[in-house]
């Protein structure tokens, strides 16, 4: 047996599994080309453009108080919204999967409304609803709680657009989850809280982290549904994507790219940490 035959017959040295579908080289080439055009080239441009300002110029742009406050609101608001969606998205998914009730299909369809609704329309609707003369904002303003045109309004908009990601990620996992383990734990004398903590939640944590990550990623870059309810007040309710738009309108492309680069790196690190956390939970199962 020659060396080439030995390499071909050794399962340890095989770097791809045989497939009934031909054209591996063609499909791999198309995949790499598509990813390069759609993902890698724009990201490369984003990575290179800010440095036309030089190191001092990039640092000067991203450390402006207005930019830092906008970044803090974008990432902080996205994190708060993702946590809220993780809690209530789990409850909604559990209710929709485990229980039958009137108008269930209608409620289930409402979950997808943020997907189908144009973001600008969502922002206008939220502004009208939570403004001081709105159906919800009016009574709340009477209690001293103002939502529209404040950071709280930003968080409300981010909760609205992120909820479907958590619910739709959890639903298939809950639907496929067998009730045998829960029934066995109940037979052995476990309380409902113990069953939830030791049986149900460990199985749901990886999917819950995935849904929360998707909701967070969507919320960080959200623009259309936020600018109407935020009020866009500098150093108060202005988000980072709006600052990027402002700099683009001023033809400050390098400054806009600098803010985008910070958002890209911060989002990547946070999503990477969440993915590692998800892998750790999945490995423990």
Beta strands, then each sheet from edge to edge (+ up, - down):
end
